[in-house]
Amino acid sequence: MNFIIEYWLQTAFGLLVIFAGYLYRQVKRYRSRLKTMESALIILLKRTIIDLYENVKLQDTITVNDKEKINQLYHEYEKFECCGIIQDLMANLEKKKIE
């Protein structure tokens, strides 16, 4: 009985520590990938909003379809708690008349 307690308990504890380290590395890697994907999504949303804005900025009016697309993208962009130039673009778009 002493043999089991002395050696198997140490082995089980060692395996538990190894498994915990493995899980920690996997979670760390997953969080890094998630952060990278979030950054890429923010960049894509921002770029798409700017491209759509560039298409309509020279006109005095904006189509309902374009306005709806931009608003949907902006609401998704807002969920990432981003701000800056996109808010200024949205303010400019609000001034345009809808066709």
Helices and strands as residue ranges (DSSP letters): H 2-3, I 4-8, H 9-56, E 61-62, H 64-78, H 85-94, E 97-98
